[in-house]
Amino acid sequence: MVFEKVKAILADQFDVEEDSITMETHIQEDLGADSLDVMELMMTLGDEFDMQVDESEVENLTTVGALVKFIEANA
């Protein structure tokens, strides 16, 4: 399941418990990600799900739910 993989990646990258991550979790506000963290995350997700994430899309991917929906639609 995409959500489970995304949770594992986020938990590892931001050193948080997987159980604390929900579809409503905000990547920057709740996980403390800065713009460099977000770009690194997008590269990791691109590798994991074999897809390209266009930089113009990144600003729309603010929550875990938005990330999951994007991956499901593009991977």
N, C-alpha and C positions, 0 to 999 in steps of 0.2 A: 504494500500500500504506500502511496506517495507520501502521505502525511507522516507515517512512521519513519520513513527514510529522512525526510526533511527534519523531523524532530531530532533524530540522532545526529545529523550533521550540525544543526544549531546548538545542541547541547555540548557537542565536542568543541565547536569553534568558540562559543561564548562561555564555556565552563559553567553551565547551569544544569539543573536536573531536567531530564526529559519530561517528567511528570508536570513540571511547571509551565511547559509550553502547550498552548492551546491554539486553535484556529484564529482566535482573536488577539493573540500576542503580537504586539507591535515590535518590529525588528529593531528600530532605533530607540524608541522610548522605553520599552520593557527590557530589552537585552543590552542596551547601551552601545549599539553599533554606531560607528562613525562611517563616513563615506568610503574610506579605505576598506573597512570591515565588510561593507555591503558589496563592494566590487569583488573582494576575495570570495565572499559567499556565492556570488553569481558565477564565478569561475568554477568553484567547487560543484555547484549544482549543475552547471553545464556539462562538466566531466561525468558526474554521476548519472545524469539522465540523458547524455548524448544529445545535447541541444545547444543552440546559440541563444544567448540573452542579449538583445540589443540594448545599448545604453539608454535609449529613449524610453524603454519599458521599465527600467529600474525604478524610476521615481514613482511609478504606480504600484509597485510591489512593496507596500509598507507593512502588511501583516502576514502572518504565516498562512492564513487562509488564502490571501491573494497569491502568494507564492505557489501554493498547492494547486490552485485553479489554473494558474499560468502554466505550470509544468504539465498538468493533465491535458491541457489544450495544445501544447507544443512539443511534447516529448514523443 
